[in-house]
Amino acid sequence: MLCDKKHSHVQWRDFKMNVLVCDDDQQIVDSIIEEFKKKSEETHVALRFYGFSQPSQIDLSLPYDIALLDIDMGETNGIELARKLRAENENIVIVFITNFIQYAPEGFEVQAFRYLLKSDLPAKLYSYFDSAVHEALQRKQLVTISINSEIIDVPVNDILYLESHRRIIAMHLLDESRPAYKFYGNITELSEKIEPLGFLRIQKSYLVNMHYVEIFQYNKVQMRGGLCLVPSEKNYSELKQKYLHWRGKSRWML
């Protein structure tokens, strides 16, 4: 069965996070870290900061959860640095901080979470940081299931969707080469516990991970990899609104 709801729910103080800040202006690095330290004290988030003015100073092997990167930093720009960080940790949350709006399309290449102009720092830094922390927490979450008395922890980001048939739930994973986990459970109780982690019950038998929804239409929900599931016709409008609301909060924007 799934773990208790209190263990599934995102809680700020349950995790420690490493935050990387890199800008060729050391004053900006120091200022951002100082502001984040104040925020950390207010919200009791366990954060550790690493600030650098040169990309060459960064130890890429450290497990950074969030990276705030300038783009134009001379020989090694922020896009290239982001590629290296993503190669080390596919779950890192990347926020670009820069003066140059024209670099925004390149952010898609490294799955940037947000793009923040330096002119908007005073107005948007806190809200973007909050969003980045929540996203990093989401990526750290585990779902615990029991199969034949064996306890298995599954990262939320490894789950593509869950399917219910009578009392048996199949957990289908993003990696198609891995077999689905099957266990006894109640899909209604399961949805209550797992929806706060970015899942949506699109009909009575399916819970999908919204991070991997590519197309949401009246007659189909297409998941990453091309799999298509059929949503509830009766509840389509409500489901689409829930998905769009989640998408608006979770996708990066200018």
C-alpha positions, 0 to 999 in steps of 0.5 A: 500500500502507499505510505501514510498521507503525511509522508506523501505530502510536500513539507518544506522542512523534510528536505535539505537542499543545495542551491547554486548561484553563479553570476560574473558579478560577485555583488549580485551573487552575494545579494541573491544569497543574502536574500535567500538566507532571509527567506530560509529563516522565515520558512525553516527551509534547510538550504545550503548555498554555493556562490561563484562568479566563475563557472570554472570554480564550480564542483559539478559533482556536488548534488545541486537541487537548484541552480540560478545562473547568469547566461553571459559569463564570458568563455563559459556561458550559462547555457553551457554550464546548465548542460553540464549540470543537467548531465550530472543531475537530471532533476536539477531545477534551473533558473536563468538570471540575465539581462538578455531576453534573446537567450530565452529560446535556448533555455528550452534545450536545458529544460529551464524552469524559469527565466528571470530578467535582472531588471525584474529581480526585486519584484520576482526573485522571491516568487520564482525562488518559492516556485523553484523550491516547490519544484525541487521538492516535487522531484525529491518525492518518493511513493512507498508501496508494499509488494509481497511484504517488500517495501519499495520506494519509487521516485515520483518522477519515475512514475508515468501513470497508474492504472486500476483494475478492480483492486489491483493497481499497476504503476507504469514507469517512465522507463518502459524497459522496467516492468510495472509494479502491481499491488493491491489498493484503492484508486480513490484513496490513492488519488487523494494521497498522490494528486498533491504531487502532480497527478490527475485522475483523468477517469475512474481507472487512470491517474496520470503524472501531469509532468509527462502529459504532452497533449490533453484533448477531449478524446485523448491524453497523450503521455510521453512516449506516445501512449494515449489514454481516454479521459472522462467525457463527463468530467472533461472540462473540469479535468482540463481546467485542473491540468491547465491550472497546474501547468500554469504554475509549473511551467517556466515563463518569461 
